């Protein structure tokens, strides 16, 4: 009888099924493309986003209104559209302090460009041929006879290039090259000054393309730009300070609240982790994807949080807490974010029972728990038959783990919720806004603190016993302990997260108790103001150019890091005299010339000069000026990228954005004005309506699209601005109205794209190499994190203290380094996507291997976070008593681990193959050190065997978690090495495998003979006793 779920023959033979399936897949693809994205839905719903949209839209609309009356249009000049252009570049979206900094930065860029251009004009006039000027002026009266307006004729001759002079043009070119080199260097090395670079470049381009046409000094070329931009920035500052003003203090606390909301959701999902169904947390399953997505969201928001930190103590704010008070949350928040990573380490154990490694085949099952190697034998080479018969499988033990940690997890979630509620209330209680009563929320926080503290104490005293309840009164080493140890991993992670949340609760409670009233807070010192303005190069991987950046650095003070990095020059000793110092400086300059930043600056200058030359050639100068050729130059400069993949990605996205901007601009113009030269009321209404969605996309589009979005929105303002000015202000450069301005804008964009593409291809710089080098750098950074933790584990300088290792300064450095490397790994995913745009010209790029490499690095981060947390809580006496009996901290094994980090990183950095003789698995090395360690003095350590009482202790729970974390690290490193071998190749060693197998077989035979001898020796007393008994009988 056929089952109901089995299809009938008629159904199976239906020919329309594949066709229906294809239609269904196409429909799903179309829906995925057109459906509203999460960033759209979330920002539409958020009240804060609505406020930012309103004030940004109002400022942009006001800048258009300023341009519509004829009187103000004549006052501003023919570049009046720069006000609306600025509204898309720099809408008032940021807190007041940051926005003022951006405004000052933009104005400084304009003034710097104006200053360099003016200096160039002064120098150009000094070398200009006076004879040429006189001869040109003498020709002008003859041609102007009968003209109604001789002044206008002179102006036409100027912009036709009649007064161009070679010496003067060369001088302008020199100053243009120097100026754009300065701005390109600022863009490459200090991305936080991006607006300084952009607007400085624009100002210098305009000045140096128009300046050579004048035979006399005209330093007011940029007057129209400065008046239009200053007018808009004044409007924007007014809107930012009056309409829903926000301080950095408010923005920081709001972002902290959002992070806590994600942390709370992640902790609430632990019930699903402890009650898994088959396949729940397998690779690619929705629940695992959800956990990873939440973790990525937390890390991204924390990255944004660190960007606000430098401004906290440098602003005026009104509220309960000062900038110093809010800055005090940075450390506890860092601790929470760093410890959350450890949760994913436990989830890896839920994928299923691992296959026992072959290396354990020669290791007998432990009769006692006497070392970490025996512990790993229980976990990773389990006796599944006995586990099932004794009902000690992980599925059967997890309910006990869930019950044992339920109170602690509930108290932790309540602590996070209480912090969030109080921070929201304090953040809402400002000058013109009032929240509800804060006292009840403080009482709730105090109750949550007491509850969390009691839950932690209760778990520390009874938690391990509750987890081990499935094992009876006392677990024994002769029963399978895998489920117990994995339960210990989760228990230790729960305790660690509870501790860091309790620290955050105490910090918030103490701060709230000190600050009862709303008041005005001033910057704590001028030093903080200067630091906020002059902060050095941003160590943000997403904004870095570098193949040269180092990932072993963190944002901590030097006093907080115990390692000193000494980099020596292998080719020479330090210089000792003046000549050697000069030559050493020259060597560094030449070395810098090969960096990605230097190549970018060089290309930037060459591209600028090449596209500037038509502006100073007599036969093309008028055409260049009339058709706004300077915008082709500006487009080429802004689209120029370091890597080919990035360049191609920018082409596609910016061309699409420009096209959409053209369509939107045409709709605004023709709907508001019809076929006329412009109706101020119709244009104002049309612009007000259409710029609402345009400004929304400009403000809230994902970061990877933001440059293209800015280009598209700027195109909208240019089409509207050109068309209005052309119809209402007599100018020589006539771009046209509506469609005429649009196709010219499109042509300029295409010219800029083509020019930057040609420069980028001479020669192209592959982004794939950058992906590989970034992977090498992040793996090297993970190696530094590992050595930091091992230093903490093996340190013996406080052996007499019965205290946590948290008193040492390694914790802060570890957290900062772990977060830094995590952000770099996250950024590498974006770079992989961009590098994939380069195509397969030389062959298919193994993107899936690099994706797997990134996934393994993320697993290593989770494992190291778990390891760091357990070492932080592990009792010093316990750690020291097992130190010499713990093989994972054997000096030779640590050397093996570091050598893998180094060899993998070095192979990826240089592209050289790895050697085949390197060990395939680190477990073999661990077991080798275990066998060697068995011959050591057993009295060297305080614990040669862990008894049942110690097996259920809190310290053994942390110790277990640390050892398992190291084993997971070994597996990840083995996978990293295998991926690197597939990417970079392997150097063969002929005959080595055969010799290795022969050597292993001889070792096995020798060990077997030793075992037989041990058996004979053990039985010898019994044989002698039996012989004696027979003789007596």
N, C-alpha and C positions, 0 to 999 in steps of 0.2 A: 504494500500500500504506500502510495507516494505521500510524503509529508506536505503540509500546507505551505511551508516556506519554500518548497522546491518548485520552480516554474514548470509549467506544462510545456509540452513540445510545441504547441501552437504559439505560446508566448515566446518561447526561446527562438523561434524561427521568424518572428515578426521583423520585417526588414526596416521598419521605421524607427526602431530603437536607437541605432547609432545616430541617425539624423536628428532625432529629438534630443539626444544627449548633446550633440554639437550646438544645437540651438540654445539649450539650457546653459551650457558653458559660456556661450557668447553673451546671453542675457545677464549672467552673473558678472562677467567681465565688464560689461557696459554699466551695470548698476554700481559695481565697485568704483568705477571711474567717476560717475556723476553724483554719487551720493555725497551728502555733506560730510566733510572730514571732521574728526573730533575737535580739532583746534577751532573750527568755525562754530560748532554747536556750543562748546564750552565758553567761548568768549562772548557769544550772543547772550548767554544766560547770566554771566557774571556781572554784577553791579559795578565793580571796579572797572572792568573793560568798557562798559557803557559810558562811564564818566570820562575815561581817557579818550574814547572815540568822539564824544561831544565836544570837548575842548579843542582837540586836534582839528576836527572838522570846522569848528567855528573860526579858529585862527586862519586856516587855509582859505575859507570863504571870505573872511574879512580882507585878506591880502588881495583877492580878486576885486572886491568892491573898491579898494583903494586905487585900482588901476582904471576903473571904468569912467569916472568923470574926466572930461577933457583937460581941465585945469591941472589936476593932480598928475595926469598922464604926461602933460608937457613938462611939469616940474621934475618928475622922476626921470624921464627920457626914454630912449628907444630900447632900453634893456629892462623895462618895468616888469616884464614877466619873471624876473629873478625872484620877486617876492613869492609868487605862487610856486616857483621851482623850489625855493627854500622850504616851503610848507610841506613838500613831499620828502625832501631830504631830512629835515629836522623838525618834525611835528612835536608839540609839547607833550610828550608821552612819559617823560621820566620824572622822578622826584625833583623838587625845586633845586636842591643843591647840585645834583648831577646835571640838570638841564642848564643851569647857569654856567657850569664848567664847559659843557658842549657849545654853548653860545659864544663864550669867550674864546674857545678854541677855534671855532669857525671864523670869527672876526679876526683873530690873530693870523689865521691862514690867509684871509683876503688881504690884510694889511701887509703881511710879509711878501705875498706875491706882488702887490702894488709897489712895495719898496724896492724889490729886486728889479722889477720892470722900470721903475723910475731911475734907478742907478744905471741900468742899461741904456736908457734914453740919454742920460747925461753924458755917458761915455760915447754913445753913438754920435751925438751932436759935435763932440770934440774932434772926431775923426772924419766927419762928413765934409765932402768937397764943396766949398763955398762957390767955386766956379760953376759947378753943375746947378746949384740953386739959382745963381744969377741968370744963367742962360735959360733955365726953365721959366723963371719969372718974366724974362723979357719976351718970351714967346706968348705968354698968357695975354698981355694987353691986345696984341694983334688979333688973337682969336676971339677976344671978348668984345670987340667993337660991335655995337648994335645989340648987345645982350641986355636984356631987361635987368638981370640980377648978376652982376660980375662976381659978387661974393659966392653965390651958388656955383658959378662956373669954376672958381678956384677950388671949391670943395670937391667938385666932380673930378678935377684934374688930380687932386690929392689922392682920391680913392681909385683912380685909374692907374696909379703907380707912376705918374710922371716925375715925382720927386724921389723915387727910389735911388739909393746910392749903395754901391757894393760894400764900401768900408763900413758904413753905418749898419747895413744888414748883417755883416759878419759880427759886429760888436753885439747887436741884439741876439744873434744866435749863440754867442758865447755865454751871455748872461742867462739866456733861456736854458741852455744845457746845464749850467751850474745850478740854477734854481730848481729845475725838475729833478736833478740828482739829489738835492737836499730833501725835496718832498718825497721822492721815491724811497730814500733811505729811512725817512720817518715812517712811511707806510710799511716798510719791511721789518724794521726793528721795534717799532712802537705802535702796534695796532690800535692802542687806546687813543692815539692822536690821528685817527683816520680822517676826521672832518677837517683837521688842520691841513692834512696832505691834499685832500680832494679840492677844497676851496682855494687853497694856495695855488695849486696847479691850474685851476680854472682861471683865476685872476691873472696869473703870469702868462698863460696861453693867450688870453684876450689882449693883454697889453702888448705882448711881443709880436702878435700878428697885425695889429693896427698901428703900433708905434713907428715901425720903419717907413710908413707911408707919409708921415708928417716931416716937412723940412724944418720945422721949428719945434720948440719945446711945448709939449702938451701933456702935462702930468695929470690931467683930469679925465683921462680916457675911461677910468673905472668909476667915475662919479655916479653914473646911472646904476651900476651894479651895487655900489655901496649904499646909495639911498634906498633902493628897492629892498635889499636884504636887511638893512638896519630897520626899515619900517616894519617888515614882517617880524623880525626878531623881537621888536618892542611889543608888537601885538601878542606874539607867542608867550613872551615872558609875563605879560599881563594876564593872559588866560591861565598860565601855569601857576601863578601866584594867587589868583582870585577865584578861579573856577575849580573847585574840588582840589585845592592844593594838597600836595603830599610831600612829606619829608622822607629822607632815607631811613630814619628811625621807624616811621610807619610802614614803609615798604619792606624793611628787614623783618619786622615782627609779623607782617602778613605772610611773608614767604616762610618763616619759621612755622607758622600755623599750618600752612599747606603741607610742609614736610611732615609735621606731626600727624596730619590726617592720613598721609600715605603710610607712615610707620604704623599707625593704629590699624589700618586695613591689612597690612602685612602680618601683624601679630594676630589679628582676628582669623586670618586664613590658616593658622597653625592647627586648628581643629581638623581641617581637611587633610593636612599633612599627617596627623596622627590617626586618621581613619581612612586610609587610602583604599580605593577599589583597584582591582587589577588594571594596570595600564594608566593609572591616574597621573603618574609623574615620570612616564617614559619620555624618551626624546620626541619633541614636537607636540606633546599633548597640551591641551588648552590650559590646564591648571599650572603646569610648569611654565608655560609662556606667560601666564598672568603674573606669576611670582617674579619672573625675570623682568617683565615690563614695569612692574611696580618698583623694583630695585633700580632700574635704569632711570625711572622718573625721579626717584629720591636723589640719585647721584647728580642728575642734571640740575635739579633745583638747588642742591647744595653748591654746585659750581656757580650758579647765579648768585647765591648767597655770599660766597667769598668775594665776588666782584663788588658787593655793596659794603663790605666790611671796612675798607679804607676810608669811606666817607662818614662813618658813624660819628666819629669824634671831632669832625671838622665842620659841623653845621649848627645853625640855630633851629631848635625844635620846641614844640609845646606839647607837653604830655606828662604822664606820671614818671616815666623813666628817662634818664639822660642817655647820651650816646655811650658813655662808659658803662652804664648798667646793661644796655643792650649788647654791647661788645662782650660783656662777661658771659653771655650765652654761647659764644662761639666755641669754646672748649667743650662744654657738655654736649652741644649739638654734634660736633665732630665725633665725639665718642659714640653717640647713638648711631650715626650714619655708618661709622666704621664697623661697629659690631653687628649691624643688620646683615652685612655681607655673609657672616658665618652661617646664617640660616640655610642658604643654598647648599652649603657643604653637606648638611644632614640629608637634604632631599635626594642627593645622589645615591644614598644607600637604599632608597625605596624603589629603585628601578627593577630589582630582582636579586636573587642570590647569585653572587659572582662565581665564576668557574675558578676552582682552586688553582693558584699558580703552580707551574711545574717545579719551581724552586723549593716548594714545601714538601715535595715528594720524598726528599732525603732527610727531612726533619721529623722525628717521631712526635706523635701527639703528646702534648705536655701533661704530666701528672700533677704538676703544681704550677702556680703562677709565680715565676721567679724572675722574669725579665720581660721587656717589651716585645721581644721576638716571640715568646710564647703567647703573649696577648694577641699579637697579629695572627698567629696560627689559629687561634679560636675564631677570630673575626673573618679572616679571608680564606681559610681552609676548613670550613665547618663540616661537622658530621651531620648531614641533613637527615639521615635515617633516625638517629638518636634524638635530634631536635624534634622531629615529628612525633616519635613515640612518647617522648616526655612532655609533649605539648609546650615546647619552648621556642617555637618559630617566632619570627619577628611579628607576624600578624597577630599572634596570640599574646605577645608581650606588650605591644604598642598600647592596647587599652589601659594597662597598668601605668605606662608612662604618661598617658593622657590624664588619668586620674591623679597621679602623683604631682603633676605640674599644673593642674587646673587652677588652683587657688593663686599660684604665683603668676600665671599668665593673665588671669582675670585682674589681679591687682596691678600688673604692669600696664594693661590696657586702660584701666581706670586712671592710673597715674598720667598716662599720655593724654587721655581725654580731659582730665582736670587741668593740666598745663595748658592745653589748647584753649579751653574755655576761658581761663583767666587771662591769657595773652590776648585773645580776641576782645575781651572786655576792656583791658587796659589800652589796647590799640585803638579802640573806638572812642575812648574817653579823652577827647582832645579839646581844642579851643571852642569850636562851634558845634561839636557833636558830643552827645552824652550816651553812655551805655547804661545798662541796669546796675543795680547795687553790686559792688565788688566784694564786699565783706562775705556774703554767702559763698562766693567762688573761692575766696581764700580759705574759708572753713572747709570747703570740699577738697581743696588741695592739701590742707593739713591732714584731713581724714585719709586721703589717698596716700599721703606719705607714711602715715602710721600703718595703714593696711599693707602697703608694699613692704615696709620694713619688717612687719610681723611675718608676712608671707615668706620673705627671704630667710629670716631666722628659722622659721618652721621648716622650710625645705632643706636648709643647710643641716638641720639636726635630724630630720626624718625622711628627707627626700630620697636618698639612695636606698634606704630600707623599703620605701614604698615602691620604687622602681623594681627592686629585686623580689617583690612578694611572690612572683610566679615560681621562684626558685626555692620556696620554703623559708625556713628560718635563716639558714646560712648557705649561701652559694658555695659550691665546691668546685675545685679545679677539674674534677673528673667528669663533670657534666658540660654540655655545650654552653658556652658563655657568650656566643655571638650577639644574641638579642639583648642581653644585659649590657654589654659594652656599647652597643648602638643606642640603647636607652640612655646610657650615661652621656653620650655625645649630645643628645638633645637636652638632657637635664643641665649639663654644664653651659650650653648655649643660652638656655632660658635664664639661668642664674646671672650670667654675664650681662645680658640685655636688661634684666631687672636692676642690676647694680648701676648701670650707666643711666637708666631712666630715673632711679632714685636720686642720683647725683644731680640730674637736671631738675627734678622736683624740688630738691633742697635749695638749689640756686635761685629758682623762680620764687619760691616761698620767701627766702631771705630778702631778695630784692623788693618784692611786693610789700613786705613788712616795713622796709625803710622808706618807701615812697608812697605817701598817702594822698598827696595833693597834686593837682595839675599845675604846672608852672613852666616858665620859659627857661630853656636850657641853652647855654652858649657853648661854643667849642671849648674843650677842656684845655687846649693849649695851641699856640700858633704852630707848633711843630707838626701837629696833626693836619692843620690846614695845608702847610707846605708839602707834607707827605702825600696828601690826596691829590694835589695839583702836579707834583713832580715825581710821582711814583715811576719807578724804572720799568724796564721791559716786562711785559706781562708774560707769565709762564703758563699761558693757556695753549694747549696743544691744538685747539681748533683754529687759533689765529696765528700759529707759528708758521714761518716759511720753511724752517730749517731741516735740512738733513743734518744739521750740526748741533741741534739742541741736545742737552743732556737731560736724562730722566732720573738721574740719581739725586737730583736736587729737590728740595721741598721748601715750603714757605716758612719754615721755622727759623728761629734765630740760631746763630752759629753755636751759642752756648748750649742749646738743646740737643745738639747732635754730637755724638762722641767720636764719630769718624772724621778724620781729616783726609781730604783727597789731595794727594801729592802727585802731580803730573810732571814728569821729567821729559826733557827732549832727548830722545835716544841718539840724535846725531851730533849734539854739541852740549858742552857744559854752559852754565850761565855766563853771560858776558861780564868781563872784568874791567874794560876800559871804554873810552868814549867811542872809538872807532867800532868796536865790537857791538856796543849798544845801538849805534846807528845802523849797522848791517843787520842786527837782529830785528830792529824795527822794520827795515825794508823787507826782510824775510817774512815777517808777519803780514805786511801789506800785500805782498805777492801771494801769500797763502790765502789771505782773505779774498783776493780776486777770483779764486776758484770756488768760493762758496755760493750757495743758491741765492743769497741776498745780493751779493755783488753782481752775479750774472743778471739778476732781475733789474738792478739799477742800470747796468750797462744797456740792456735791451730797452729799458724805459727811455733813456736819453736818446739812443739811436732812433727809435720809433718817433719820438717827438720831433727831432730835427728833420727827419725825412718828410713828415707830414706838414711841417712848418714851411719848408722851402717854397712851395707854390705861392705862399703869401708874400714872398719878397722877389719873385720873378715878375718882371714888368708885364709880360704877356698874359700872366695868369692871376695877377694880384686883384684886378677888378672882379673877375669871375669868382675868386676865392672869397672876397669880402661880400659880394652880393648874395651868394648862395650859402652863407654861414659855414664856410669850410672849417672854421675853428671847431665846430661840433664833431666833425669826423675825427679831428685830433683828440678831442676830449674823450670821445667814445673809445678810440683805440687805447688811450692811456688807462681808462678805467677797466677795460676788458682784459688787458694784458695779465697773464697769470704765469706762474713759475713752471707748472707741469702741463704736458700736452693733454692729459685727460681732463684736468681742470679747465683748460682753455676750450676744449670741445664741449664740455658740459655748459660752460658759460655761453658759448655760441648758441646752442640750441635753446636754452632757457631765456636768454636775453633777446634773441630774435622773436621768440614766441611772445615774450612780454612786450616788446616794442610793437608788434602787430596788434596785440590786444589794446595797448595804449593808444595806437592810431585809431582803431575802431571806436574806442570810448571817446576820444577827443573829437572825432567827427560827429558822433551822436550828440555830444554836448553842444557843439557849435551849430549844427543845422537844426536841431530841435529848438534851440533858444533863439536862433536868428533867421531861420529860413534861408532864403537866397540873398539876403541883403548883406551889407557890410558890418552889421552888428547892432543889436538892440540891447541896451544895457540891462533892462528889466528882464527880458527873456533870457539873456545869457546868465544873469545872476541866479534866476530860478532854476535853469537847467543845470548849471554848475553845482548849485546847492544840492540838487537831487542826486546827481550821478556821483558826486564825490563822497557820498556816504559809504557805498560799498567799496569805492576805490581806496578811501582812507582806512577802512576796516582791514582790507587786505594788506595795505602798507604797514599797519600797526601790528597785526597778529599773525602774519604768515610765518611758517616755520623758518628757522634760521638759515637752512640750506638754500632757500629761495629768495632771501631778503634782498640781495644785490640785484637780482633780475626784477624783483617787484619794484624796487626803487626806480630802476630804469623805465619800466612800463608806466609808472605813475608820473614820472617826470615828463615822459612823452605826452601825456594828457595835457599837462600844463603848458608845454611848449606849443602844441597845436592851437590851443585856445589863446595863448598869449601872442603868438605870431599873428594869428588872424585878426585879433582885436587891434593890435598896434598898426598893422598894415592898413586897416580901414579907417584909422582915426589919427594917425601921426605921419606926416610926410618924412620919409626916410629914403636914403639911397639904396640900402639893402632891402629889397622887396621880396620876402619869401612867399608872398601870396596869401590867399584866404582859403581856409577849409581844406579842400582836397589838394590844392596846389602846395600848401605848406606841408601836408601829410606825406606826399610822395617825395618831396625834398628831404624831409626828416628821415624817411626810410632809406633813401639813397645814402645819406651821410652815415647812418648806422652801418649799412653794408660795407661802405668804404672803410670805416674804422675797424670792423670785424676782419675784413680781408687783410688790412695792413698788419694788424696785430697777429693774425695767423701766420703771415709770411715771416715776421720777425721771430715768432715762437718756433718756427720750423728750422731756424738757422743757428745751431742745430736744435732739434726738439729735446726736451728734458722729460724723460718718462716718469710719470707718477707711480708706475709699478715699482721702480727702484725705491722711491720714497716710502711706499707701503712696506717694502721689505726692510728698509733701514729703520723705520719706526717700530716694526715688530722686534727687530734686534735691540733697539733702545729700551723698549718696554720690558723685554725679557731680562735685560741687564738690570733694569730697575727692580724687577721682582727678585733678582738675586741679591740685591742690596737689602731689600726688605727681609729676606730669609736670614741673611747674616746678622741683621739687627736682632732678630728673634733668637738666633742661636747664641749670640752674645749674652742675651738676657738669661738664657737657660743655663749656660755653663759658668756664669759668674759666681765666684765663691767668696767675695770680699765681705759679705754680711752673713757669714755662716752662723753666727751666734744669735741672730735676731729671729724672733718668732713673729714675723710680719710679712705682709704681702709684698711682692716685688714691685708693686705699683709705686713705691716710694722712689724708685729709680727714674731717671729721666728718659729711659728708652721708650716709654709708652707714648709720649707726645710725638717723638720723632717717628715712631712706627706708624701711628695713625696718619700723620701728615704724608708720609711716603706712600702708604697704602692707598690713600685717597688720590694722590697725584698720579700714581700709576694706573689706578682704575679709570680716571678721566682720560688718560692717554689711550688706554685700550678702547674705551668707548668712542673716542674720536677716530681711531683707526678704521672703524666700520664705515664712517662717512668717506674717508679717503679711499677705501676699497671700492666703494660705489663710483666715485669719480674716476678712479684709475681704470675701471672697466669700460669707460667710454673710449679708450684708446683703440679698442678693437683687437683683432688678431692678425695684424700685419706680418709680424715675424713668427706667428704661431699662437696657438691658444694659450691664454693666460690662465694658470691654475688658481682661479679665484676661490674655488671650493676649498682648496688646501689652506689658503690664507684665512678663509672664514673659520675653518676648523682650528687653525692656529690661534685665532682670537678667542674662540670658545674655550679652548684649553687654558689660555691665560686668565680668562674670567674665573674658571674653576680654581686656578691657583690662587687668585686673589681671595676667593671665598675660603679656601683651605687655610691660607695664611692668616686671615681674620680670625678663624676659629682657633688656630694655634696661638695667636697673640692674646686672645681673650683668656684662654685657659692658663697660659703662663702668667698673665696678670693676676689671676686668682689663686694660683697654686701656692701652697704654703712653702716658705723658704726651707724649713727643716726637712719637709718631705721631699722637696726637689733635690736638695743636696744629698739626702740619704740614699736616693736611687740614682744619683748622677753617674757613677762609674759602672752601674749595672744596666744602664740604658744605652742600647746599641745605636739608637738613632742620633745620639749626640757623641758617638765615638769620633775622635778627631779624624780618623781616616775616612769614616763615612761622610762626615761633614765636607771633607775635601772632595769626595766623590760627587756630592750634590752640587757644590759650588763649581766643580769642573764641568758638570753638565750645563749649568746655566751659562758658564763662560763659553764653552765650545759651541753651543747652539747659537748664542748671540754673535759670536765671532764668525761662524759660518754664514749666518744670514747677513751680517754686515759686509763681509768681503765677497760673498757669493762662492766661496771655495767649498769643495765637497768635504764631508766628514770622513774620518778613517773607519774602516770596517772593524778594526780590532777593539774599538771602544765597546764596553759591556752593553749588551742589549737591554738588560733590566737592572735597575738599581737594587732590586730585592736580592739578586745573587750576591751583590756586594755586602748587603746588610747581613745575610746569613753567613757569609764568610767571616765578617767581623764577630758574629755571634759565636762561631766555632772557635775562633782564636781567643775570644774573651772567656770561654769556658775554662781555659787553662790559667786564668788570672787568679790572684789570691782571693778566696771567697770572703775573707774578713775585711776586704778593702772598703766595703760598703756597709751601711747600717742595716739594710734589708737585703738578705739573700733570698728570701722567700716571702710572698705576700699571703698572709693567712686569711681566713674567712672574715674576721672582724675588720681587717684592713681593706678587704675586697669591697666592703659596703661603706667605706668611709668617703667623705666628701672630697678629700684630697686625691684618693684613688680615682674618683670620677673625673676630676680635672686632668689627672695624669693620663688616664685612658683616652680622653678626648684629644690630648696633645699628641700622643703616640699615633692614634688613628689618623690625625691630620697629617703627620709626617708621611705615613704610608700613602695616603691619597696624593700627597705631593710627589712621592716617588712615581706613582702611576702616571700622573700628569706630565712629569718630566720625561718619562719613557715615551709618552705619546708625542711630546714636543720634539724629541730627538728623531722619532720615526718620520714625523712630518717634514722636518728639516732635511733628513736624508732623501726623501722623495722630491723635495724642492731643489736642493743643491747638489745631490748626487753623493756617491760613496766611493772612496778609494779602496780598491780590492787589495787583499793580502793573500797571495797564492799559498795554498797549503795550510793556512792557519786554521780553517774550520776542521780539517781532518786531524790536525795535531791536537786541536782543542777537544774533539770527541775522544781521541785516544787517551789524552791526559785525564779526562773525566772518568773514563772507564777504569783506568788504573787506580784513580783515587777511590772510586766506588769499591773496587776489589780490596783495596787496602783497608778502607773503613769497615768492610764486611769482615775481614780477617780480625781487625781490632775488636769488633763486636763479638765474634766467636771467642776470642781470647778473654774478653771481659766476662763472657758467660761461663767459660771454664773456670776462670779465677773465682767468680762468685759462687760456683758450685763446688769448688775444691773443699771448703770447710765441711759441706754436707757429705761429700764423698768420704772424707777422712772420718767423719763421725759414724757413717754407716759401716765403714770398714772396722772401726773400733768396736762397734756394737756386735758385729759378727764374730770378732775375735773373742769377746767376752762370752758370748753364747757358746 
